[in-house]
């Protein structure tokens, strides 16, 4: 018998599942009961009747008493707290702390008069111990000792506030924003790569005084073609795609035989002609060519020094790297065969066999990641040498493919039967389903948040800054049950104190600036919390408005944010001014309002922003596209925002949108090469001397300097 709807909804709320939410249109909406059933099942608490609700509540009450220590305690360095310790009633217990540096601290017991709990006939008692403020930052171990034996759990002490941004308070920073794969040079293999990243950063820093270069997520997709075009739908968020490796920059390339070097040159020649294409990028052919070239490099024996460096990298990345490489070896061996469905369920017998039979391929993929790591380090070093104060700003996607390395490797901390997406909004009125498995809140906690930490450490190692796409996902994610429409989901909450605290800890230790993409529907306190923890937000000019809906004046922009005119989900400014995004959404059937009505509303919004620029004296009547783009950026330069991002597409006059949310094959998302206003390809070599780029970046640099 189905449970009473009110009882079901009460349980859902207790488990962190929303039963109502505010839509983009300002109306409050109820989550359907069948959605709640599906999400509760994905959380591991299927509810079929009233007795199930009773059982779930009882287990939630029993669970803390059955274990000596919580699986993890995450605290702020400036806030004292206590930790509970559960032992059989009447048993003496002591608690001490093993610090990360090897030190030890005995902890004092606090008063706790909680009555004992009957756990299956055994009375369990609760002691409580003080965790004082000002403990050292880091990952420590709590050790409880009693006659029942020792018990251990993690204690994570996080900074009260991430302070990396404070060095930019006196002199604000600006930088470029680019989709790396779309930006090529004469030396590219048809797609922008890490050598192009290095060169673009050097040009931006040395020629134009830019402080950072933000690029799309460089996460790995499938190890063999075909690959997913979207950089926001990878197979892993921790490791890097082989597509981005510059073959000729690998040291072993110098040791190739003449024949092997000629073969690599022919492989590049096979795809290098695409550097001049402006219609579409071809990832599959490029990856195939690079994989063949990598086979030649892999055949070159490593010197003793190079082997030592590889071993050090392998030790640093640990089991996560080995697991990723194993998955890649399996994926390339079964893809396109009758065994491909096994990627959805890799049993231990199959895995053990693969470890033995594919050991050489595992080593190949480990070595590839090491080479990518070296080139990431070189790009960051070049950026800093060119005068950038921040350097490369990497981007962290929301999630991963449902069948991929992380979906397998992290399966114990991911939820099944649901995907991540977004409810309907003004830019996609049918909602979005990204088909990505979300973190399971409780299982991630049981794992002490170590998968989250390990991913951050790898990403931050060669990053001056890290952008967190949809940072609101650290507070809550829109879960969509399998078989449901994107709009038929519910928000599931996360322990944001823990998630953001660990993010702040790892960023503070690595000196990484953190920017959260905090656009969309959210509660006001969320931004306040991010500010409190020293995490910058994101402001997009077209979306910034006051309470009456009027465009925000520069002085009212947030200080702790990265402001820009546009984002990769909008057309370049030239296209946005022409309303290209509305026309495209109409063409693809993504509008729910009448086209005429939508065009009128969009034009009115744009014109209100341009009117503000005219009032500021930045925009004259009859201004052309380039003059308007300059005025928009000069307007942003007047804001107090610490960072100002300038899209490379706006520098060169590109008009085409890179991504239309809510589409797949209907539009060539993430496959648009960089071109200028006339539709001609633009290379990194062109950017170095491009006068339009120089004018825009000079306007921003001068605008920031004058404030």
C-alpha positions as CSV (number, residue, x, y, z in Angstrom):
1,X,0.0,0.0,0.0
2,X,1.4,3.4,-1.0
3,X,2.2,5.6,1.9
4,X,0.3,8.7,2.7
5,X,1.5,11.6,0.5
6,X,2.2,13.8,3.5
7,X,4.2,11.1,5.2
8,X,6.2,10.5,2.0
9,X,6.9,14.2,1.6
10,X,7.9,14.6,5.3
11,X,10.4,11.7,4.9
12,X,11.8,13.2,1.6
13,X,12.4,16.5,3.3
14,X,14.2,14.8,6.2
15,X,16.5,13.0,3.7
16,X,17.3,16.3,2.0
17,X,15.0,16.0,-1.0
18,X,12.9,19.0,-1.9
19,X,9.2,18.6,-2.3
20,X,8.6,22.1,-3.6
21,X,10.8,24.5,-5.6
22,X,10.6,28.0,-7.1
23,X,10.5,28.0,-10.9
24,X,12.2,30.6,-13.1
25,X,8.9,32.2,-13.7
26,X,8.6,33.0,-9.9
27,X,5.9,30.4,-9.2
28,X,6.3,27.7,-6.6
29,X,5.9,24.2,-7.9
30,X,5.2,20.8,-6.2
31,X,7.3,17.8,-6.9
32,X,5.3,14.8,-8.0
33,X,5.0,11.8,-5.6
34,X,6.3,9.3,-8.2
35,X,9.4,11.5,-8.6
36,X,9.9,11.4,-4.8
37,X,9.6,7.6,-4.8
38,X,12.2,7.3,-7.5
39,X,14.7,9.6,-5.9
40,X,14.3,8.0,-2.5
41,X,15.0,4.6,-4.1
42,X,18.1,6.1,-5.7
43,X,19.2,7.2,-2.2
44,X,18.9,3.6,-1.1
45,X,15.6,4.1,0.8
46,X,12.8,2.7,-1.4
47,X,9.4,3.3,0.1
48,X,6.4,1.2,-0.8
49,X,4.3,1.6,2.3
50,X,3.9,3.1,5.7
51,X,6.0,0.3,7.2
52,X,8.9,1.3,5.0
53,X,8.8,4.9,6.2
54,X,8.9,3.6,9.8
55,X,11.8,1.3,9.0
56,X,13.8,4.1,7.4
57,X,13.2,6.4,10.3
58,X,14.3,3.7,12.8
59,X,17.5,3.0,10.9
60,X,18.3,6.7,10.8
61,X,18.0,6.8,14.5
62,X,20.0,3.6,15.1
63,X,22.8,4.3,12.7
64,X,24.9,6.8,14.7
65,X,24.7,4.5,17.8
66,X,26.0,1.5,15.9
67,X,29.4,3.0,15.1
68,X,32.0,4.4,17.5
69,X,32.9,7.6,15.5
70,X,31.2,9.5,12.6
71,X,32.8,8.5,9.3
72,X,34.3,12.0,9.0
73,X,34.1,15.3,10.8
74,X,34.7,18.5,8.8
75,X,35.2,21.7,10.9
76,X,36.3,25.3,10.3
77,X,39.5,26.3,12.0
78,X,37.8,29.3,13.7
79,X,34.8,27.4,15.1
80,X,35.2,25.0,18.1
81,X,32.9,22.0,18.0
82,X,32.5,18.6,19.6
83,X,32.5,15.1,18.2
84,X,30.3,12.2,19.6
85,X,31.8,8.9,20.5
86,X,29.5,5.8,20.9
87,X,30.5,2.9,23.1
88,X,28.7,0.3,25.2
89,X,27.0,2.0,28.1
90,X,29.4,2.4,31.1
91,X,32.5,1.8,29.0
92,X,35.3,4.4,29.5
93,X,36.7,5.9,26.3
94,X,39.5,8.3,25.5
95,X,39.9,10.3,22.3
96,X,43.0,11.7,20.8
97,X,44.0,13.4,17.5
98,X,46.8,12.2,15.2
99,X,47.8,15.3,13.3
100,X,48.8,15.2,9.6
101,X,52.4,16.1,10.5
102,X,52.7,13.2,13.0
103,X,51.9,15.1,16.1
104,X,49.3,14.0,18.7
105,X,46.8,15.9,20.8
106,X,44.7,14.4,23.6
107,X,41.1,15.8,23.5
108,X,39.1,16.8,26.6
109,X,35.7,15.2,27.2
110,X,32.6,17.5,27.2
111,X,29.5,17.1,29.2
112,X,26.8,15.0,27.4
113,X,23.8,13.7,29.4
114,X,22.2,11.9,26.5
115,X,20.4,8.8,27.8
116,X,21.7,5.4,26.5
117,X,20.2,3.8,23.5
118,X,18.9,0.2,23.3
119,X,20.6,-1.2,20.2
120,X,19.3,-4.7,19.7
121,X,19.4,-5.4,23.4
122,X,22.7,-3.7,24.0
123,X,22.7,-0.3,25.7
124,X,25.0,2.1,23.9
125,X,26.2,5.3,25.5
126,X,27.4,8.6,24.0
127,X,30.4,10.5,25.1
128,X,31.4,13.8,23.6
129,X,34.8,15.4,23.1
130,X,35.9,19.0,22.5
131,X,37.5,19.9,19.1
132,X,39.0,23.3,19.9
133,X,39.3,26.2,17.4
134,X,42.7,26.9,15.9
135,X,43.6,23.3,15.1
136,X,46.1,23.0,12.2
137,X,44.6,22.9,8.7
138,X,44.6,19.5,7.1
139,X,43.5,15.9,7.1
140,X,43.9,14.4,10.6
141,X,42.8,11.2,12.3
142,X,40.6,10.9,15.4
143,X,41.4,7.8,17.5
144,X,39.0,6.5,20.1
145,X,40.4,4.0,22.6
146,X,38.3,1.8,24.9
147,X,38.2,-1.8,26.1
148,X,36.2,-2.6,22.9
149,X,39.3,-1.7,20.9
150,X,40.4,1.3,18.9
151,X,38.3,3.1,16.3
152,X,39.5,5.8,13.8
153,X,37.9,8.4,11.6
154,X,38.9,11.4,9.6
155,X,38.9,15.0,10.9
156,X,39.3,17.7,8.3
157,X,40.1,21.2,9.5
158,X,39.3,23.7,6.8
159,X,40.1,27.4,6.6
160,X,37.6,29.9,7.8
161,X,38.1,31.7,4.6
162,X,40.0,31.2,1.4
163,X,42.3,34.2,1.1
164,X,44.0,33.7,-2.3
165,X,41.8,36.4,-3.9
166,X,43.1,39.1,-1.5
167,X,46.2,39.7,-3.5
168,X,44.1,41.1,-6.3
169,X,42.3,43.7,-4.1
170,X,44.8,46.5,-4.8
171,X,45.0,45.8,-8.5
172,X,42.2,43.9,-10.2
173,X,42.9,41.2,-12.8
174,X,41.6,40.6,-16.3
175,X,42.0,37.7,-18.7
176,X,40.9,35.8,-21.7
177,X,38.2,33.1,-21.9
178,X,38.6,30.5,-24.7
179,X,37.4,27.1,-25.8
180,X,40.8,25.6,-26.3
181,X,39.9,23.0,-28.8
182,X,38.6,25.7,-31.1
183,X,41.8,27.8,-31.1
184,X,44.5,26.4,-33.4
185,X,47.9,27.3,-34.7
186,X,49.9,26.3,-37.7
187,X,51.4,23.6,-35.6
188,X,48.2,22.1,-34.3
189,X,46.7,18.7,-35.2
190,X,43.4,20.1,-36.3
191,X,42.4,21.0,-32.7
192,X,43.8,23.4,-30.1
193,X,46.1,21.5,-27.7
194,X,48.3,22.2,-24.6
195,X,51.0,23.7,-26.7
196,X,48.4,26.1,-28.1
197,X,47.3,26.8,-24.5
198,X,50.9,27.6,-23.6
199,X,51.3,30.0,-26.6
200,X,47.9,31.7,-26.1
201,X,48.7,32.3,-22.5
202,X,52.1,33.7,-23.4
203,X,50.6,36.0,-25.9
204,X,47.9,37.2,-23.6
205,X,50.3,37.9,-20.8
206,X,53.3,39.3,-22.6
207,X,51.5,41.2,-25.4
208,X,48.4,42.4,-23.6
209,X,49.0,42.3,-19.9
210,X,46.3,39.7,-19.2
211,X,46.4,38.0,-15.8
212,X,44.7,34.7,-16.7
213,X,43.4,32.4,-19.4
214,X,40.2,30.5,-18.7
215,X,39.7,27.4,-20.8
216,X,37.0,24.8,-21.1
217,X,37.2,21.6,-19.0
218,X,40.1,19.5,-20.3
219,X,38.7,16.3,-18.8
220,X,39.2,13.1,-20.6
221,X,36.6,11.6,-22.9
222,X,36.6,8.0,-24.2
223,X,40.2,6.7,-25.0
224,X,39.2,5.8,-28.5
225,X,36.9,7.3,-31.2
226,X,34.1,8.2,-31.2
227,X,34.4,10.7,-28.4
228,X,31.8,13.0,-26.9
229,X,32.2,16.5,-28.2
230,X,31.0,18.2,-25.0
231,X,33.9,19.1,-22.6
232,X,31.2,19.1,-19.9
233,X,30.3,15.4,-20.4
234,X,33.6,13.5,-19.8
235,X,34.4,10.0,-18.6
236,X,36.4,11.5,-15.7
237,X,36.8,14.9,-14.2
238,X,40.2,14.2,-12.6
239,X,42.3,13.3,-15.6
240,X,43.0,15.0,-19.0
241,X,42.0,14.1,-22.6
242,X,44.7,12.7,-24.8
243,X,43.3,14.9,-27.6
244,X,45.1,17.9,-25.9
245,X,48.6,16.4,-26.0
246,X,51.1,18.0,-28.4
247,X,53.0,15.1,-29.8
248,X,56.1,16.9,-30.9
249,X,56.6,18.4,-27.4
250,X,57.1,15.0,-25.8
251,X,60.8,14.6,-25.0
252,X,60.8,11.1,-26.4
253,X,59.9,12.5,-29.8
254,X,63.5,13.6,-30.1
255,X,64.6,10.0,-29.7
256,X,62.4,8.5,-32.5
257,X,64.1,6.7,-35.4
258,X,64.0,8.6,-38.7
259,X,61.3,6.2,-39.9
260,X,59.1,6.7,-36.8
261,X,59.6,10.5,-36.9
262,X,58.5,10.5,-40.6
263,X,55.4,8.3,-39.7
264,X,54.4,10.8,-36.9
265,X,54.8,13.7,-39.4
266,X,52.6,11.9,-41.9
267,X,50.0,11.3,-39.2
268,X,50.0,15.0,-38.4
269,X,49.8,15.8,-42.1
270,X,46.6,13.7,-42.3
271,X,44.7,16.1,-40.0
272,X,46.7,19.4,-40.0
273,X,44.8,20.6,-43.1
274,X,41.8,20.9,-40.8
275,X,43.5,23.8,-39.0
276,X,42.0,26.0,-41.7
277,X,38.4,24.6,-41.5
278,X,35.8,27.0,-40.2
279,X,32.7,24.8,-40.5
280,X,33.3,22.0,-38.0
281,X,35.9,20.4,-35.8
282,X,36.7,16.6,-36.1
283,X,37.7,15.1,-32.8
284,X,37.5,11.5,-33.8
285,X,40.0,11.7,-36.6
286,X,42.4,13.8,-34.6
287,X,42.3,11.4,-31.7
288,X,42.9,8.4,-33.9
289,X,46.0,10.1,-35.4
290,X,47.4,11.1,-32.0
291,X,46.9,7.6,-30.6
292,X,48.9,6.1,-33.5
293,X,51.6,8.7,-32.8
294,X,51.6,7.9,-29.1
295,X,52.3,4.2,-30.0
296,X,55.5,5.4,-31.7
297,X,56.4,7.4,-28.6
298,X,55.6,4.6,-26.3
299,X,58.1,2.3,-28.1
300,X,60.9,4.7,-27.1
301,X,62.6,3.4,-23.9
302,X,62.6,6.0,-21.1
303,X,65.9,7.2,-19.7
304,X,66.6,6.6,-16.0
305,X,65.7,10.2,-15.2
306,X,62.5,10.1,-17.2
307,X,61.5,6.8,-15.6
308,X,62.0,8.3,-12.2
309,X,59.7,11.2,-13.0
310,X,57.1,8.8,-14.3
311,X,57.3,6.8,-11.1
312,X,57.0,9.9,-9.0
313,X,53.9,10.9,-10.9
314,X,52.4,7.5,-10.6
315,X,53.0,7.5,-6.8
316,X,51.5,10.9,-6.4
317,X,48.3,10.1,-8.3
318,X,48.0,6.7,-6.6
319,X,45.2,4.2,-7.1
320,X,42.9,6.7,-8.8
321,X,45.3,6.9,-11.8
322,X,45.8,3.1,-11.9
323,X,42.0,2.6,-12.0
324,X,41.5,5.2,-14.7
325,X,44.2,3.6,-16.8
326,X,42.7,0.2,-16.3
327,X,39.3,1.4,-17.4
328,X,40.8,3.0,-20.5
329,X,42.6,-0.2,-21.4
330,X,39.3,-2.1,-21.0
331,X,37.3,0.4,-22.9
332,X,39.6,0.4,-25.9
333,X,39.6,-3.4,-26.0
334,X,35.8,-3.9,-25.8
335,X,34.5,-0.8,-27.6
336,X,32.6,-1.8,-30.8
337,X,32.6,-5.5,-29.8
338,X,30.0,-7.8,-28.3
339,X,31.7,-7.2,-24.9
340,X,31.1,-3.4,-24.9
341,X,28.0,-3.8,-22.6
342,X,30.4,-5.1,-19.9
343,X,31.6,-1.5,-19.4
344,X,28.3,-1.1,-17.5
345,X,29.1,-3.9,-15.1
346,X,32.8,-4.7,-14.7
347,X,32.8,-7.6,-12.3
348,X,35.9,-8.5,-10.3
349,X,36.7,-11.6,-12.2
350,X,36.8,-9.7,-15.5
351,X,38.8,-6.9,-13.9
352,X,41.5,-9.3,-12.6
353,X,41.8,-10.9,-16.0
354,X,42.1,-7.4,-17.6
355,X,44.8,-6.3,-15.1
356,X,47.0,-9.2,-16.2
357,X,46.2,-9.3,-20.0
358,X,46.1,-5.5,-20.5
359,X,49.0,-4.5,-18.2
360,X,50.9,-3.0,-21.1
361,X,47.9,-0.9,-22.2
362,X,47.4,0.2,-18.6
363,X,51.0,1.4,-18.6
364,X,50.4,3.2,-21.9
365,X,47.5,5.2,-20.5
366,X,49.4,6.0,-17.3
367,X,52.2,7.3,-19.4
368,X,49.9,9.3,-21.5
369,X,48.5,11.0,-18.4
370,X,52.0,11.8,-17.2
371,X,52.9,13.4,-20.5
372,X,49.7,15.5,-20.3
373,X,50.6,16.5,-16.8
374,X,54.0,17.7,-17.9
375,X,52.5,19.8,-20.7
376,X,49.9,21.3,-18.3
377,X,52.8,22.3,-16.0
378,X,54.6,23.8,-19.0
379,X,51.5,25.9,-19.9
380,X,51.2,27.3,-16.4
381,X,54.9,28.0,-16.2
382,X,54.8,29.9,-19.5
383,X,51.7,31.9,-18.4
384,X,53.5,33.0,-15.2
385,X,56.7,33.7,-17.1
386,X,54.8,35.9,-19.5
387,X,53.6,38.1,-16.7
388,X,50.3,36.6,-15.8
389,X,49.6,36.9,-12.1
390,X,47.1,34.0,-12.1
391,X,47.9,31.9,-15.2
392,X,45.7,29.1,-16.4
393,X,42.2,29.0,-15.0
394,X,40.9,25.5,-15.4
395,X,37.2,24.6,-15.4
396,X,35.5,21.8,-13.5
397,X,32.4,20.2,-15.1
398,X,29.3,19.3,-13.1
399,X,29.5,15.5,-13.7
400,X,30.5,12.7,-15.9
401,X,29.2,10.2,-18.5
402,X,26.9,7.4,-17.1
403,X,29.2,4.8,-18.6
404,X,32.7,6.0,-18.0
405,X,35.8,5.8,-15.8
406,X,34.5,7.8,-12.9
407,X,31.0,6.2,-13.1
408,X,32.8,2.8,-12.5
409,X,35.8,4.0,-10.4
410,X,33.6,6.1,-8.0
411,X,30.5,3.9,-8.3
412,X,30.4,3.4,-4.5
413,X,29.8,7.2,-4.0
414,X,27.5,7.9,-7.0
415,X,23.7,7.5,-7.1
416,X,22.1,5.1,-9.6
417,X,18.9,5.4,-11.5
418,X,19.0,9.2,-11.7
419,X,20.7,11.9,-13.8
420,X,21.7,15.5,-13.1
421,X,20.1,18.3,-15.0
422,X,18.3,21.6,-14.5
423,X,14.6,22.6,-14.3
424,X,13.1,24.8,-16.9
425,X,14.5,28.3,-17.2
426,X,14.2,31.3,-19.5
427,X,16.9,30.0,-21.8
428,X,15.7,26.4,-22.0
429,X,12.0,26.3,-21.1
430,X,11.8,22.5,-21.3
431,X,14.6,21.9,-18.7
432,X,17.8,20.0,-19.3
433,X,18.9,16.5,-18.5
434,X,22.7,16.1,-18.6
435,X,22.5,12.3,-17.9
436,X,25.2,12.5,-15.3
437,X,25.2,10.4,-12.1
438,X,25.3,12.6,-9.1
439,X,27.3,12.2,-5.9
440,X,25.3,10.2,-3.3
441,X,25.4,12.6,-0.3
442,X,25.6,9.9,2.4
443,X,28.0,7.6,0.6
444,X,30.3,10.5,-0.2
445,X,30.4,11.3,3.5
446,X,31.1,7.6,4.3
447,X,34.1,7.9,2.0
448,X,35.2,11.0,4.0
449,X,34.9,13.1,0.9
450,X,38.2,11.7,-0.3
451,X,37.1,11.3,-4.0
452,X,36.2,15.0,-4.0
453,X,39.5,15.9,-2.4
454,X,41.6,13.7,-4.7
455,X,40.0,15.2,-7.8
456,X,40.6,18.8,-6.6
457,X,44.2,18.1,-5.9
458,X,44.9,16.8,-9.4
459,X,43.0,19.7,-11.0
460,X,44.7,22.3,-8.9
461,X,48.2,21.1,-9.3
462,X,48.8,23.2,-12.4
463,X,46.0,25.7,-12.0
464,X,46.3,29.3,-11.0
465,X,42.6,29.3,-10.7
466,X,39.7,26.9,-10.9
467,X,36.2,27.7,-12.1
468,X,33.5,25.5,-10.7
469,X,30.7,25.0,-13.2
470,X,27.3,25.2,-11.5
471,X,28.8,25.7,-8.1
472,X,25.3,25.6,-6.7
473,X,25.7,21.8,-7.1
474,X,27.8,21.8,-3.9
475,X,24.6,22.9,-2.2
476,X,22.0,21.0,-4.2
477,X,21.5,19.2,-7.5
478,X,18.5,18.7,-9.7
479,X,18.0,14.9,-9.8
480,X,16.0,13.5,-12.6
481,X,14.8,9.8,-12.3
482,X,15.5,7.6,-15.3
483,X,12.5,7.7,-17.7
484,X,11.3,11.1,-16.5
485,X,11.3,14.4,-18.3
486,X,13.9,17.0,-17.4
487,X,11.3,19.2,-15.7
488,X,10.1,16.3,-13.6
489,X,12.9,16.2,-11.0
490,X,13.7,17.4,-7.5
491,X,16.5,19.1,-5.7
492,X,18.7,16.9,-3.5
493,X,20.8,18.7,-0.8
494,X,24.4,18.2,0.0
495,X,26.5,19.0,3.1
496,X,27.8,22.3,1.6
497,X,29.8,23.1,4.7
498,X,31.8,20.0,4.1
499,X,32.0,20.2,0.3
500,X,33.0,23.9,0.3
501,X,35.2,23.6,3.3
502,X,37.3,20.9,1.6
503,X,37.4,22.9,-1.6
504,X,38.7,25.9,0.4
505,X,41.3,23.8,2.2
506,X,42.7,22.3,-1.0
507,X,42.7,25.7,-2.8
508,X,44.3,27.5,0.1
509,X,47.1,24.9,0.2
510,X,47.8,25.0,-3.5
511,X,47.3,28.8,-3.8
512,X,44.4,28.4,-6.3
513,X,41.8,31.1,-6.8
514,X,38.3,29.6,-6.9
515,X,35.4,31.0,-9.0
516,X,32.0,29.5,-8.7
517,X,29.5,29.8,-11.6
518,X,26.6,30.8,-9.4
519,X,24.0,31.6,-12.1
520,X,20.5,30.2,-12.2
521,X,17.9,29.7,-9.5
522,X,19.2,29.8,-6.0
523,X,18.4,31.2,-2.5
524,X,20.2,34.5,-1.6
525,X,22.0,32.9,1.4
526,X,24.0,30.7,-1.0
527,X,25.9,33.6,-2.5
528,X,26.5,35.0,1.0
529,X,28.0,31.7,2.1
530,X,30.3,31.6,-0.9
531,X,31.5,35.1,-0.1
532,X,32.0,34.2,3.5
533,X,34.3,31.3,2.4
534,X,36.3,33.5,0.0
535,X,34.9,31.9,-3.2
536,X,34.2,34.3,-6.1
537,X,30.9,34.3,-7.9
538,X,30.1,35.0,-11.6
539,X,28.4,38.0,-13.1
540,X,27.3,38.0,-16.7
541,X,26.4,41.5,-17.9
542,X,23.1,40.6,-19.6
543,X,21.8,38.9,-16.5
544,X,22.7,41.6,-13.9
545,X,19.7,43.6,-12.8
546,X,18.4,45.4,-9.8
547,X,15.2,44.6,-7.9
548,X,13.1,46.4,-10.4
549,X,14.6,44.5,-13.3
550,X,16.7,47.5,-14.6
551,X,20.3,46.8,-15.7
552,X,22.7,47.0,-12.8
553,X,24.9,50.1,-12.7
554,X,28.6,49.3,-12.5
555,X,29.1,50.4,-8.9
556,X,26.4,47.9,-7.7
557,X,28.2,44.8,-9.1
558,X,29.7,42.4,-6.6
559,X,33.4,42.7,-5.7
560,X,34.0,39.1,-5.2
561,X,33.2,37.9,-8.6
562,X,34.4,37.4,-12.1
563,X,32.4,39.6,-14.5
564,X,32.1,39.1,-18.2
565,X,29.9,40.2,-21.0
566,X,28.9,36.6,-22.1
567,X,29.4,32.9,-21.4
568,X,29.8,29.8,-23.5
569,X,26.1,29.1,-23.4
570,X,25.3,32.4,-25.2
571,X,26.4,33.6,-28.6
572,X,29.4,35.8,-28.8
573,X,28.4,39.4,-28.2
574,X,28.1,40.1,-32.0
575,X,25.6,37.3,-32.3
576,X,23.8,38.2,-29.0
577,X,23.2,41.8,-30.2
578,X,21.5,40.4,-33.3
579,X,19.3,38.0,-31.3
580,X,20.9,34.9,-32.8
581,X,20.2,32.9,-29.7
582,X,16.4,33.5,-29.9
583,X,16.3,32.6,-33.6
584,X,18.3,29.4,-33.0
585,X,16.1,28.3,-30.1
586,X,13.0,28.9,-32.2
587,X,14.5,26.9,-35.1
588,X,15.3,24.0,-32.7
589,X,11.9,24.0,-31.1
590,X,13.1,25.1,-27.6
591,X,10.8,28.1,-27.1
592,X,7.5,27.8,-25.3
593,X,6.5,31.4,-25.9
594,X,5.6,32.9,-29.3
595,X,8.7,33.8,-31.4
596,X,7.5,37.4,-31.9
597,X,7.0,37.8,-28.1
598,X,10.4,36.2,-27.3
599,X,12.2,38.4,-29.8
600,X,10.5,41.6,-28.5
601,X,11.4,40.7,-24.9
602,X,14.9,39.9,-25.7
603,X,15.4,43.1,-27.8
604,X,14.0,45.2,-25.0
605,X,16.4,43.6,-22.5
606,X,19.4,44.3,-24.7
607,X,18.3,47.8,-25.4
608,X,17.9,48.6,-21.8
609,X,21.6,47.7,-21.3
610,X,22.7,49.8,-24.3
611,X,20.6,52.7,-22.9
612,X,22.6,52.5,-19.7
613,X,25.9,52.6,-21.7
614,X,24.6,55.7,-23.6
615,X,23.8,57.4,-20.3
616,X,27.3,56.7,-19.2
617,X,28.7,58.3,-22.3
618,X,30.3,55.0,-23.5
619,X,28.1,54.4,-26.6
620,X,27.3,56.9,-29.3
621,X,24.4,56.7,-31.7
622,X,25.1,54.7,-34.8
623,X,28.0,52.7,-33.2
624,X,29.0,49.6,-35.1
625,X,29.4,46.1,-33.6
626,X,33.0,46.5,-32.6
627,X,32.4,49.9,-30.9
628,X,29.4,48.4,-29.0
629,X,31.6,45.5,-27.8
630,X,34.2,47.9,-26.7
631,X,31.6,50.0,-24.8
632,X,30.2,46.9,-23.0
633,X,33.6,45.9,-21.8
634,X,34.5,49.5,-20.7
635,X,31.2,49.4,-18.8
636,X,32.3,46.2,-17.0
637,X,35.8,47.7,-16.3
638,X,34.0,50.4,-14.1
639,X,32.7,47.7,-11.8
640,X,34.5,46.7,-8.5
641,X,34.6,43.1,-9.6
642,X,38.0,41.6,-8.8
643,X,38.2,39.7,-12.1
644,X,37.1,40.6,-15.6
645,X,36.9,38.0,-18.3
646,X,37.1,38.8,-22.0
647,X,35.9,36.1,-24.4
648,X,38.3,35.4,-27.3
649,X,35.3,35.2,-29.6
650,X,34.6,38.8,-28.8
651,X,38.2,39.8,-29.5
652,X,38.1,38.5,-33.0
653,X,34.5,39.3,-33.9
654,X,33.1,35.7,-34.0
655,X,29.3,35.5,-34.1
656,X,28.4,31.8,-33.9
657,X,27.4,30.2,-30.6
658,X,29.6,27.4,-29.3
659,X,26.8,25.6,-27.4
660,X,23.1,25.6,-27.4
661,X,21.9,24.1,-24.1
662,X,19.3,21.4,-24.5
663,X,20.4,20.1,-27.9
664,X,22.7,17.3,-29.1
665,X,22.7,16.4,-32.8
666,X,20.3,19.3,-33.6
667,X,23.3,21.7,-33.4
668,X,27.1,21.1,-33.7
669,X,27.7,22.0,-30.1
670,X,31.4,22.3,-29.0
671,X,32.5,21.8,-32.6
672,X,32.7,25.4,-33.9
673,X,36.3,26.5,-34.9
674,X,37.3,30.1,-34.0
675,X,36.6,32.5,-36.9
676,X,36.5,36.2,-37.4
677,X,33.6,38.5,-38.3
678,X,34.1,37.7,-42.0
679,X,34.0,33.9,-41.3
680,X,37.8,33.4,-41.9
681,X,39.7,31.1,-39.5
682,X,41.6,32.7,-36.8
683,X,44.8,31.1,-35.5
684,X,46.9,31.7,-32.4
685,X,49.5,33.1,-34.8
686,X,46.9,35.6,-36.1
687,X,45.8,36.6,-32.5
688,X,49.4,37.6,-31.7
689,X,49.1,40.5,-34.2
690,X,45.3,41.0,-34.5
691,X,44.5,44.7,-34.1
692,X,40.9,44.1,-33.1
693,X,42.0,41.9,-30.2
694,X,44.6,44.5,-29.2
695,X,42.0,47.2,-29.1
696,X,39.6,45.3,-26.9
697,X,42.2,44.1,-24.5
698,X,43.8,47.5,-24.3
699,X,40.4,49.1,-23.5
700,X,39.9,46.6,-20.7
701,X,43.4,47.0,-19.3
702,X,43.1,50.8,-19.3
703,X,39.7,50.7,-17.8
704,X,40.8,48.5,-14.9
705,X,43.9,50.7,-14.4
706,X,41.9,53.9,-14.2
707,X,39.7,52.6,-11.4
